[in-house]
Amino acid sequence: MTGKFFKVFSISVLAVLLVGMMALAFPASVFAQAPQPPAKAPQGQEGRGIVERRLAMALKMAERRLREQAFLFKRMEQGINRAEALIKKLKANGKDTQALEAALATFKTKKDEAFKIHEAAAAILEEHKGFDKGYKVTDPALARETIKSANEKMTEARKIAGPAYRDFMKVLREWLVANKPQETK
């Protein structure tokens, strides 16, 4: 009975971790390339209106990307909690979990580092430099810099958390394969 429980529990933890953090490991198109604000404003009043609309749209897309990334960090935290529970259960059953604990500690450190960078992106977007509260552009140069800086921070956070997640999942998979419960006949 305990072997079956262990197997089901291990698979469920693995599945939650895989699903919860898949976007960091294999970024969706939203994360692949953030929209860049127009570099040069077209001439005339009509051209300025086009640039301002594009900047406003780029800000909204950056905010959406930030929300999606925040959701992924929340899922990572849930996965970490489940992994910790699994490790605790395995230790109680007398299993050697040093490799899992080390990999989890490294992953948590990298996740925390990435989350700080994510929070910096959130602060940049919160300030709305170059925009008013209604997404209207007040200063195109500042608006461009706001979007560019926030997107760079979010990309940096993903580049730290994604590989850390993949490394942890590799160790977890290897550990589960090496410690597969033996079937008794």
Backbone as JSON, one array per atom type, in Angstrom:
{
  "sequence": "MTGKFFKVFSISVLAVLLVGMMALAFPASVFAQAPQPPAKAPQGQEGRGIVERRLAMALKMAERRLREQAFLFKRMEQGINRAEALIKKLKANGKDTQALEAALATFKTKKDEAFKIHEAAAAILEEHKGFDKGYKVTDPALARETIKSANEKMTEARKIAGPAYRDFMKVLREWLVANKPQETK",
  "N": [[0.82, -1.2, 0.0], [1.93, 1.26, 0.8], [3.89, 1.62, -1.15], [2.37, 2.0, -3.47], [1.03, 4.33, -2.76], [3.21, 6.06, -2.51], [4.11, 6.11, -5.15], [1.9, 7.26, -6.53], [1.73, 9.7, -5.18], [4.24, 10.8, -5.76], [4.13, 11.0, -8.55], [2.02, 12.8, -8.79], [3.11, 15.1, -7.61], [5.23, 15.59, -9.35], [3.78, 16.04, -11.71], [2.33, 18.38, -11.06], [4.42, 20.17, -10.67], [5.52, 20.14, -13.26], [3.4, 21.11, -14.9], [2.8, 23.53, -13.64], [5.05, 25.12, -14.01], [5.72, 25.09, -16.64], [5.59, 27.13, -18.54], [7.73, 28.74, -17.92], [9.87, 27.11, -18.48], [9.45, 26.42, -21.14], [8.79, 28.9, -22.86], [5.82, 30.67, -23.66], [4.38, 32.22, -26.57], [3.86, 34.76, -25.74], [5.91, 35.34, -24.04], [8.08, 35.0, -25.65], [9.02, 37.07, -27.43], [8.86, 40.23, -26.47], [6.71, 42.92, -27.31], [8.17, 45.62, -28.95], [8.43, 49.09, -28.36], [7.74, 51.63, -30.8], [10.6, 52.86, -32.44], [11.17, 55.27, -33.69], [9.34, 58.18, -34.07], [6.69, 58.72, -36.34], [6.23, 61.5, -38.59], [4.22, 64.41, -38.0], [0.83, 65.09, -36.81], [-0.94, 62.91, -37.08], [0.83, 60.76, -37.23], [1.99, 60.9, -34.67], [-0.2, 60.18, -33.12], [-0.54, 57.51, -33.86], [1.83, 56.39, -32.85], [1.47, 56.88, -30.12], [-0.8, 55.31, -29.59], [0.28, 52.78, -30.1], [2.26, 52.66, -28.15], [0.66, 52.74, -25.85], [-0.7, 50.32, -26.19], [1.47, 48.58, -26.05], [2.21, 48.96, -23.4], [-0.02, 47.91, -22.06], [0.21, 45.25, -22.89], [2.64, 44.57, -21.72], [1.92, 44.75, -19.04], [0.08, 42.68, -18.94], [1.74, 40.51, -19.49], [3.31, 40.66, -17.19], [1.4, 40.0, -15.22], [0.85, 37.35, -15.97], [3.35, 36.21, -15.54], [3.56, 36.6, -12.8], [1.59, 34.85, -11.94], [2.82, 32.45, -12.65], [4.97, 32.46, -10.87], [3.55, 32.16, -8.52], [2.54, 29.59, -8.92], [4.95, 28.21, -8.95], [5.71, 28.46, -6.3], [3.72, 26.93, -5.07], [4.4, 24.44, -6.14], [6.91, 24.11, -4.98], [6.19, 23.91, -2.3], [4.8, 21.47, -2.39], [6.86, 19.77, -3.19], [8.52, 19.97, -0.97], [6.87, 18.76, 0.93], [6.79, 16.18, -0.14], [9.5, 15.46, 0.14], [9.7, 15.48, 2.9], [7.97, 13.39, 3.52], [9.29, 11.27, 2.28], [11.67, 11.21, 3.74], [10.65, 10.47, 6.19], [10.04, 7.89, 5.61], [12.5, 6.79, 5.54], [14.14, 7.26, 3.33], [16.92, 8.39, 1.32], [17.31, 11.69, 0.81], [19.02, 13.71, 0.11], [20.04, 14.66, -2.38], [17.71, 15.6, -3.6], [16.97, 17.58, -1.74], [19.13, 19.37, -1.95], [18.93, 20.16, -4.65], [16.4, 21.32, -4.59], [16.83, 23.42, -2.8], [18.64, 24.99, -4.28], [17.0, 25.61, -6.45], [15.0, 27.11, -5.14], [16.49, 29.32, -4.29], [17.27, 30.47, -6.73], [14.72, 30.97, -7.77], [13.82, 32.89, -5.96], [15.65, 34.93, -6.5], [14.98, 35.5, -9.16], [12.37, 36.33, -8.73], [12.71, 38.73, -7.36], [13.7, 40.33, -9.39], [11.52, 40.25, -11.06], [9.73, 41.66, -9.45], [10.96, 44.16, -9.61], [10.39, 44.8, -12.24], [7.65, 45.0, -12.0], [7.5, 47.27, -10.37], [8.5, 49.2, -12.1], [6.5, 49.23, -14.07], [4.38, 49.99, -12.49], [4.92, 52.64, -11.9], [4.42, 53.92, -14.3], [5.85, 55.71, -15.96], [5.89, 58.27, -18.3], [3.35, 57.87, -19.06], [-0.13, 58.63, -18.38], [-2.67, 57.93, -15.9], [-4.68, 56.8, -17.41], [-3.54, 55.42, -19.51], [-2.69, 57.12, -21.44], [-0.26, 58.62, -23.43], [2.17, 60.69, -22.11], [4.78, 61.46, -22.34], [6.6, 60.46, -24.89], [9.28, 59.42, -25.11], [9.97, 58.7, -22.46], [7.91, 56.89, -22.03], [8.55, 54.88, -23.9], [10.97, 54.0, -22.76], [10.07, 53.04, -20.29], [8.51, 50.79, -21.02], [10.43, 49.26, -22.38], [12.37, 48.81, -20.35], [10.86, 47.4, -18.39], [10.12, 45.1, -19.84], [12.66, 44.01, -20.32], [13.46, 43.37, -17.71], [11.52, 41.44, -17.03], [12.14, 39.44, -18.88], [14.73, 38.82, -18.06], [14.18, 37.74, -15.52], [12.76, 35.44, -16.27], [14.79, 34.08, -17.63], [16.41, 33.34, -15.56], [14.79, 31.84, -13.77], [13.68, 29.8, -15.39], [15.8, 27.93, -16.36], [16.65, 27.08, -13.81], [14.4, 25.78, -12.84], [14.21, 23.7, -14.75], [16.56, 22.31, -14.16], [16.04, 21.45, -11.51], [13.82, 19.79, -11.98], [15.01, 17.82, -13.51], [16.74, 16.59, -11.66], [14.82, 15.66, -9.85], [13.33, 13.87, -11.47], [15.37, 12.0, -12.09], [15.94, 11.09, -9.51], [13.51, 9.91, -8.79], [13.37, 7.84, -10.67], [15.64, 6.35, -9.98], [14.92, 5.55, -7.44], [12.68, 4.03, -7.65], [9.88, 2.27, -6.48], [10.07, -1.16, -5.71], [8.32, -3.77, -7.23], [6.4, -6.17, -5.57], [5.87, -9.66, -5.58]],
  "CA": [[0.0, 0.0, 0.0], [2.76, 2.46, 0.86], [4.55, 1.75, -2.44], [1.4, 2.57, -4.4], [0.81, 5.72, -2.33], [4.42, 6.77, -2.86], [4.13, 6.28, -6.6], [0.85, 8.21, -6.89], [2.11, 11.0, -4.62], [5.4, 11.27, -6.53], [3.67, 11.38, -9.88], [1.22, 14.03, -8.69], [4.03, 16.22, -7.37], [5.93, 15.8, -10.61], [2.83, 16.62, -12.66], [2.04, 19.76, -10.66], [5.6, 20.97, -10.97], [5.65, 20.28, -14.7], [2.34, 21.96, -15.43], [2.88, 24.86, -13.03], [6.19, 25.92, -14.43], [6.01, 24.8, -18.04], [5.77, 28.36, -19.29], [9.08, 29.25, -17.7], [10.81, 26.23, -19.16], [9.16, 26.52, -22.56], [7.98, 30.12, -22.87], [4.76, 30.84, -24.65], [4.68, 33.29, -27.5], [3.8, 36.02, -25.01], [7.21, 35.58, -23.45], [9.14, 34.81, -26.61], [9.56, 38.37, -27.79], [7.96, 41.28, -26.05], [6.58, 43.95, -28.33], [9.04, 46.77, -28.71], [7.8, 50.33, -28.76], [8.32, 52.17, -32.02], [11.85, 53.56, -32.15], [11.16, 56.61, -34.24], [7.97, 58.64, -34.26], [6.38, 59.3, -37.64], [6.03, 62.95, -38.57], [2.87, 64.93, -38.04], [-0.13, 64.79, -35.75], [-1.45, 61.55, -37.26], [1.93, 59.86, -36.86], [2.12, 60.91, -33.21], [-1.32, 59.42, -32.59], [-0.24, 56.09, -34.07], [2.87, 56.02, -31.89], [0.88, 56.89, -28.78], [-1.65, 54.12, -29.48], [1.16, 51.61, -30.02], [2.89, 52.68, -26.83], [-0.37, 52.36, -24.88], [-0.93, 48.89, -26.37], [2.66, 47.89, -25.55], [2.14, 49.0, -21.94], [-1.03, 46.93, -21.64], [0.76, 43.91, -23.12], [3.66, 44.35, -20.69], [1.2, 44.49, -17.79], [-0.48, 41.32, -19.06], [2.88, 39.6, -19.34], [3.69, 40.69, -15.78], [0.39, 39.21, -14.48], [1.07, 35.94, -16.28], [4.58, 35.8, -14.87], [3.24, 36.54, -11.37], [0.86, 33.6, -11.76], [3.81, 31.37, -12.7], [5.7, 32.45, -9.6], [2.64, 31.58, -7.53], [2.53, 28.14, -9.16], [6.25, 27.69, -8.5], [5.68, 28.37, -4.83], [2.9, 25.76, -4.76], [5.21, 23.28, -6.47], [7.95, 24.0, -3.95], [5.54, 23.38, -1.09], [4.53, 20.05, -2.61], [8.15, 19.06, -3.19], [8.95, 19.89, 0.43], [6.04, 17.73, 1.57], [7.27, 14.89, -0.64], [10.79, 15.18, 0.78], [9.41, 15.17, 4.3], [7.38, 12.04, 3.54], [10.35, 10.32, 1.92], [12.59, 11.12, 4.89], [9.95, 9.7, 7.22], [10.1, 6.48, 5.18], [13.89, 6.37, 5.57], [14.79, 7.44, 2.03], [17.97, 9.4, 1.24], [16.77, 12.78, 0.0], [20.0, 14.8, 0.05], [20.1, 15.22, -3.73], [16.48, 16.39, -3.79], [17.02, 18.77, -0.9], [20.11, 20.3, -2.53], [18.35, 20.7, -5.88], [15.29, 22.19, -4.22], [17.41, 24.64, -2.21], [19.17, 25.78, -5.39], [15.85, 26.13, -7.2], [14.35, 28.16, -4.34], [17.36, 30.49, -4.32], [17.14, 31.06, -8.07], [13.36, 31.5, -7.9], [13.77, 34.13, -5.19], [16.42, 35.92, -7.26], [14.16, 35.87, -10.31], [11.19, 37.05, -8.25], [13.12, 40.12, -7.06], [13.79, 41.02, -10.68], [10.11, 40.38, -11.47], [9.17, 42.77, -8.67], [11.51, 45.39, -10.16], [9.59, 45.06, -13.44], [6.33, 45.46, -11.52], [7.66, 48.64, -9.89], [8.64, 50.05, -13.29], [5.18, 49.38, -14.69], [3.51, 50.7, -11.54], [5.2, 54.08, -12.0], [3.82, 54.41, -15.56], [6.57, 56.89, -16.46], [5.58, 58.57, -19.69], [1.91, 57.64, -19.26], [-1.0, 59.02, -17.28], [-3.4, 56.77, -15.36], [-5.56, 56.24, -18.45], [-2.68, 54.88, -20.57], [-2.41, 58.15, -22.45], [1.16, 58.95, -23.43], [2.5, 62.07, -21.75], [6.15, 61.67, -22.82], [6.91, 59.25, -25.67], [10.61, 58.86, -24.81], [9.85, 58.03, -21.16], [7.01, 55.74, -22.21], [9.35, 53.85, -24.55], [11.94, 53.48, -21.79], [9.3, 52.27, -19.3], [8.16, 49.5, -21.61], [11.67, 48.53, -22.65], [12.97, 48.39, -19.07], [10.02, 46.38, -17.76], [10.25, 43.87, -20.63], [13.99, 43.46, -20.08], [13.45, 42.76, -16.37], [10.73, 40.21, -17.05], [12.91, 38.45, -19.62], [15.82, 38.41, -17.18], [13.6, 36.86, -14.5], [12.46, 34.16, -16.92], [16.05, 33.42, -17.95], [16.97, 32.79, -14.32], [13.89, 30.83, -13.19], [13.46, 28.68, -16.31], [16.84, 26.89, -16.23], [16.65, 26.55, -12.44], [13.29, 24.83, -12.8], [14.57, 22.51, -15.53], [17.59, 21.57, -13.4], [15.38, 20.78, -10.4], [12.99, 18.72, -12.5], [15.91, 16.75, -13.94], [17.17, 15.87, -10.45], [13.64, 14.97, -9.32], [13.06, 12.7, -12.34], [16.44, 11.02, -11.89], [15.79, 10.49, -8.18], [12.34, 9.04, -8.82], [13.72, 6.65, -11.45], [16.61, 5.57, -9.19], [14.29, 5.07, -6.22], [11.38, 3.46, -8.0], [9.54, 1.16, -5.58], [10.13, -2.5, -6.31], [7.05, -4.5, -7.2], [6.5, -7.45, -4.87], [4.94, -10.64, -6.16]],
  "C": [[0.86, 1.26, 0.0], [3.5, 2.67, -0.45], [3.65, 2.4, -3.47], [1.15, 4.04, -4.06], [2.01, 6.58, -2.73], [4.45, 7.08, -4.35], [3.11, 7.33, -7.04], [1.23, 9.61, -6.4], [3.26, 11.6, -5.42], [4.98, 11.75, -7.91], [2.85, 12.67, -9.82], [2.09, 15.24, -8.43], [4.75, 16.57, -8.66], [5.01, 16.48, -11.62], [2.53, 18.07, -12.33], [3.23, 20.65, -10.98], [5.76, 21.18, -12.47], [4.64, 21.26, -15.28], [2.5, 23.4, -14.92], [3.98, 25.73, -13.57], [6.57, 25.71, -15.89], [6.29, 26.08, -18.83], [7.15, 28.98, -19.07], [10.1, 28.4, -18.44], [10.66, 26.32, -20.68], [8.24, 27.71, -22.75], [6.97, 30.16, -24.0], [5.13, 32.02, -25.54], [4.64, 34.65, -26.81], [5.17, 36.37, -24.46], [8.33, 35.56, -24.48], [9.79, 36.15, -27.01], [8.54, 39.42, -27.44], [7.88, 42.33, -27.15], [7.45, 45.14, -27.97], [8.31, 48.03, -29.16], [8.46, 50.87, -30.02], [9.54, 53.03, -31.69], [11.82, 55.01, -32.6], [9.72, 57.02, -34.52], [7.78, 59.17, -35.67], [6.09, 60.79, -37.5], [4.54, 63.29, -38.57], [1.99, 64.45, -36.91], [-0.64, 63.36, -35.85], [-0.4, 60.51, -36.86], [2.11, 59.78, -35.36], [1.0, 60.1, -32.57], [-1.1, 57.92, -32.73], [0.78, 55.62, -33.05], [2.29, 55.93, -30.49], [-0.03, 55.68, -28.57], [-0.8, 52.86, -29.34], [1.85, 51.54, -28.66], [1.89, 52.25, -25.76], [-0.65, 50.85, -24.96], [0.27, 48.09, -25.82], [2.68, 47.88, -24.02], [1.13, 47.97, -21.42], [-0.52, 45.5, -21.82], [1.83, 43.59, -22.08], [3.0, 44.06, -19.35], [0.58, 43.1, -17.8], [0.62, 40.28, -18.86], [3.31, 39.53, -17.88], [2.7, 39.87, -14.94], [0.59, 37.72, -14.72], [2.31, 35.41, -15.58], [4.35, 35.7, -13.36], [2.49, 35.25, -11.05], [1.83, 32.42, -11.76], [4.65, 31.31, -11.42], [4.84, 31.87, -8.48], [2.6, 30.06, -7.68], [3.85, 27.5, -8.73], [6.26, 27.49, -7.0], [4.83, 27.17, -4.39], [3.67, 24.48, -5.04], [6.31, 23.04, -5.44], [7.36, 23.43, -2.67], [5.25, 21.89, -1.23], [5.81, 19.22, -2.6], [8.68, 18.92, -1.76], [8.16, 18.83, 1.19], [6.48, 16.33, 1.14], [8.58, 14.51, 0.04], [10.59, 14.79, 2.23], [8.87, 13.74, 4.42], [8.44, 10.99, 3.24], [11.33, 10.14, 3.07], [11.96, 10.29, 6.0], [9.97, 8.2, 6.89], [11.54, 5.99, 5.08], [14.63, 6.49, 4.26], [15.87, 8.53, 2.13], [17.51, 10.49, 0.27], [17.75, 13.94, -0.16], [20.06, 15.45, -1.33], [18.87, 16.08, -4.02], [16.51, 17.68, -2.99], [17.98, 19.8, -1.47], [19.55, 20.95, -3.79], [17.21, 21.66, -5.58], [15.81, 23.51, -3.62], [17.96, 25.56, -3.31], [18.03, 26.41, -6.18], [15.18, 27.28, -6.45], [15.17, 29.45, -4.37], [17.23, 31.22, -5.65], [15.75, 31.66, -8.28], [13.24, 32.82, -7.16], [14.51, 35.26, -5.91], [15.6, 36.42, -8.44], [12.94, 36.68, -9.87], [11.52, 38.49, -7.9], [13.21, 40.93, -8.34], [12.38, 41.23, -11.24], [9.46, 41.55, -10.73], [9.71, 44.12, -9.15], [10.74, 45.78, -11.43], [8.21, 45.59, -13.04], [6.41, 46.91, -11.06], [7.79, 49.61, -11.07], [7.28, 50.29, -13.93], [4.21, 50.14, -13.79], [3.69, 52.21, -11.65], [4.58, 54.7, -13.24], [4.55, 55.64, -16.09], [6.3, 57.06, -17.94], [4.12, 58.37, -20.03], [1.13, 58.28, -18.12], [-1.77, 57.77, -16.83], [-4.31, 56.1, -16.38], [-4.81, 55.71, -19.65], [-2.43, 55.88, -21.68], [-0.94, 58.54, -22.31], [1.34, 60.42, -23.12], [3.9, 62.44, -22.23], [6.57, 60.39, -23.56], [8.27, 58.63, -25.34], [10.59, 58.11, -23.48], [8.97, 56.79, -21.26], [7.76, 54.58, -22.85], [10.31, 53.19, -23.56], [11.24, 52.64, -20.71], [9.02, 50.87, -19.82], [9.4, 48.65, -21.83], [12.28, 47.98, -21.37], [12.17, 47.27, -18.42], [10.14, 45.05, -18.51], [11.61, 43.21, -20.42], [14.06, 42.76, -18.72], [12.67, 41.45, -16.37], [11.46, 39.09, -17.8], [14.06, 37.93, -18.77], [15.32, 37.45, -16.1], [13.31, 35.48, -15.08], [13.74, 33.38, -17.22], [16.73, 32.84, -16.71], [16.1, 31.63, -13.82], [13.72, 29.61, -14.09], [14.52, 27.59, -16.2], [16.9, 26.28, -14.83], [15.55, 25.51, -12.28], [13.65, 23.55, -13.53], [15.6, 21.66, -14.79], [16.95, 20.8, -12.24], [14.56, 19.6, -10.89], [13.85, 17.54, -12.96], [16.35, 15.92, -12.74], [16.01, 15.07, -9.88], [13.33, 13.72, -10.15], [14.11, 11.61, -12.12], [16.29, 10.32, -10.53], [14.62, 9.51, -8.19], [12.62, 7.75, -9.59], [14.65, 5.75, -10.61], [15.97, 4.95, -7.95], [12.89, 4.52, -6.45], [11.07, 2.29, -7.07], [9.53, -0.16, -6.35], [8.77, -3.17, -6.15], [7.28, -5.84, -6.5], [5.46, -8.39, -5.45], [4.41, -11.56, -5.12]]
}
